[in-house]
């Protein structure tokens, strides 16, 4: 059920009905229950927790809702999604993220917003400095909880929870059920209502999972070839920043339009990269798992794994960037036979097929080999007659005179040199 103040915005966005997760968590969140909400990526989780909680807030009563995100991009994206709905009920939303101007953030906090969306590290920093006061807080939402509750995020979330009132409501939302979500009573001392609609949710469109056979030396060449397909755009995921930067330096010398979303860049640089991608000014957006978490890119044609991820959760979240809200898409992984075997074991729930480029299109059918020209009948070879070798010259051995024990001169001189007595 969509509250009356939000109806116009809901309709203008083209929504015709609520998704399963939006229906399932609405009443529990309104009733102040602690909730774990599990739903596929792209199923509308931001509005699922955002709208029922905005209905509960009172304008002018200080910070009442804190939403935590694992990346700066996701925090700003969440803020942008909720801002118009908050404005419709006279609420103020601000975003607080790392690598942004902390002085400006402190000035924004003086405006007494009711809703705060941010990254845990910067919020802990402001809370420790005494700039951020959480005594009026009613609800904490941990978005992409499977990622955010890993070190160092777990300690940061717990620190913020301890700075809030003891009865603060908590919500944890994710596309994957990490073991940590089964231990919330241990880490936060709360009981939660678990709501899992992943098996029933049908919001994701048809997505093909392709594996392209290649070696390390030719992965960049495959990126170049994919980038030149018609109507192609892709998030390209890397397992580490070092490889990302190396590939980016190579692509600079090729005719590929790309941008990089790096956590090491300034927030304005990252915002410009995302804007260029959304406006189709670049074809490839190079990201790591953290930078690519939760990005909402409408009708993204493809996700490319430059290398197969090591964790099933990473593959699931990467795959969730495409095929959102009924659209179709591709997940393309580059690697060799060993990578393919490992990936099939890692995510057996997906139908992983071999992918090929055939006539400038992606296909699961291997291209036919070019037919070899028919071999003509061989011309009989002429017999090779070897010229006879010239007969060896007869070698006549000269008869050598038999050796005489006594030479002629010895006979002539015989008796002439007798020893004197």
C-alpha positions, 0 to 999 in steps of 0.5 A, spaced: 500 500 500 502 506 497 501 512 502 497 518 499 502 523 499 507 518 495 502 516 490 503 522 485 511 520 485 509 513 485 505 513 478 510 518 475 515 513 476 511 508 472 510 503 477 504 499 477 504 495 483 508 493 489 514 488 488 514 482 493 519 485 498 515 492 498 509 488 500 512 483 505 516 488 509 511 494 509 507 492 515 513 489 519 517 496 518 511 500 520 510 496 526 517 497 529 519 490 528 527 488 526 527 486 520 532 482 515 529 483 508 532 478 502 530 479 495 533 479 488 538 485 486 533 490 482 527 488 486 526 495 489 529 494 496 530 502 497 523 504 496 521 497 500 524 500 507 524 507 505 517 509 504 514 505 510 519 509 514 518 515 511 511 515 513 513 514 521 518 520 521 516 527 524 518 533 521 523 537 525 524 532 530 532 531 529 535 525 525 530 519 526 532 515 520 539 512 519 541 508 512 548 505 511 551 503 505 557 500 503 559 505 498 559 512 496 555 511 490 550 507 493 549 512 499 548 518 494 544 513 489 539 512 495 539 519 497 537 521 490 531 516 490 528 518 497 529 525 496 523 527 492 518 522 497 521 525 503 520 532 500 513 530 499 512 529 507 516 535 509 522 531 511 530 533 509 535 528 507 542 529 506 548 524 504 554 523 508 560 519 505 567 519 505 572 523 501 567 528 500 568 535 504 567 534 511 566 541 513 560 542 508 557 536 511 558 539 518 554 545 515 549 540 512 548 537 519 546 543 522 540 544 518 537 538 522 535 533 517 530 527 519 534 522 514 541 521 514 544 516 508 551 515 508 557 510 509 559 508 516 566 510 516 565 517 515 559 517 520 563 514 525 568 519 524 563 525 525 560 521 531 566 521 535 568 528 534 561 530 537 558 533 530 553 527 529 548 526 535 544 520 534 540 520 541 533 522 537 534 516 532 528 511 531 531 506 525 537 504 523 537 500 516 543 496 513 543 496 506 547 491 502 548 488 509 552 481 507 557 486 504 557 492 510 557 487 516 564 484 513 570 487 517 571 493 518 564 495 517 561 490 522 565 494 528 563 501 525 555 499 524 556 496 532 559 503 534 553 507 531 548 502 534 551 503 541 551 511 540 543 510 538 538 509 543 537 502 546 530 501 543 532 503 536 529 499 530 534 495 525 533 493 518 538 489 514 537 488 507 541 484 502 540 479 495 544 474 499 544 471 506 550 471 509 552 467 515 552 474 519 545 475 518 544 469 522 548 471 528 544 478 529 542 476 536 550 475 538 552 482 535 547 486 536 542 483 541 536 483 537 531 478 535 529 479 527 523 477 523 526 474 517 523 475 510 525 472 504 522 473 497 528 470 493 525 464 490 518 467 489 520 474 486 520 475 478 522 482 477 529 480 474 528 479 466 531 474 462 539 474 463 544 469 459 550 467 463 556 466 458 563 464 459 568 466 454 574 462 453 580 466 453 587 466 456 590 472 460 594 475 454 587 476 450 582 478 456 583 486 454 582 484 446 576 481 448 573 487 452 575 491 446 571 487 441 565 487 446 565 494 446 564 495 439 558 491 438 552 495 437 548 497 442 553 494 447 554 497 454 557 494 460 559 494 467 566 491 467 568 488 474 575 486 477 577 482 483 582 488 485 584 495 483 591 493 481 588 489 475 583 495 474 588 500 473 593 496 469 587 494 464 585 502 464 592 504 462 591 499 456 585 501 454 587 508 453 591 507 447 585 503 444 579 506 440 574 504 446 570 509 450 570 507 458 570 510 465 573 508 471 569 508 478 575 508 483 574 508 491 581 512 490 578 518 486 574 524 489 567 524 489 566 528 484 570 524 479 566 518 481 560 522 480 562 524 473 564 517 471 557 515 473 554 520 469 557 519 463 556 512 463 548 513 464 548 518 458 551 513 454 558 517 453 562 511 455 561 504 453 565 500 459 565 502 466 570 499 470 569 497 477 571 493 483 565 489 487 565 495 492 564 500 487 559 497 483 555 495 489 548 497 489 548 501 482 542 502 479 543 503 472 536 502 468 536 497 462 544 495 463 545 490 457 551 487 460 555 485 466 562 483 464 567 479 469 574 480 467 576 475 471 571 470 475 569 472 482 572 468 488 565 468 492 558 466 490 555 472 493 560 477 489 557 473 482 550 474 484 551 481 486 554 483 479 549 479 475 544 483 479 546 489 475 543 487 469 536 484 467 533 489 472 525 490 473 524 485 467 529 487 462 534 482 459 541 482 459 548 478 459 553 476 464 559 475 461 565 472 464 572 471 461 577 465 463 580 459 461 577 451 462 580 451 469 576 458 471 570 455 467 570 449 472 571 453 478 565 458 476 560 452 475 561 449 482 561 456 485 554 458 482 551 452 480 544 455 480 546 459 473 545 456 467 553 457 464 554 457 457 559 458 452 559 464 449 562 466 442 562 472 437 558 470 431 557 476 425 558 481 430 553 478 435 553 474 442 551 467 441 551 460 444 552 457 438 560 456 436 561 459 429 562 454 423 569 453 421 571 456 414 571 450 409 577 448 406 578 449 399 577 442 396 583 438 394 584 437 387 587 430 384 594 430 385 598 430 378 602 424 378 609 425 379 614 424 374 619 418 376 626 421 378 631 418 375 637 419 378 644 419 374 649 414 375 654 416 379 661 416 375 665 410 376 670 410 381 677 411 377 681 404 378 687 406 383 693 402 381 697 401 386 704 401 384 708 395 386 713 397 391 720 394 391 721 389 397 725 392 402 732 390 402 735 389 409 742 391 406 742 397 401 746 397 395 751 402 398 752 398 404 755 392 399 759 397 396 762 399 402 763 393 405 770 392 408 772 399 407 771 401 414 773 396 418 775 398 425 782 399 427 785 395 432 
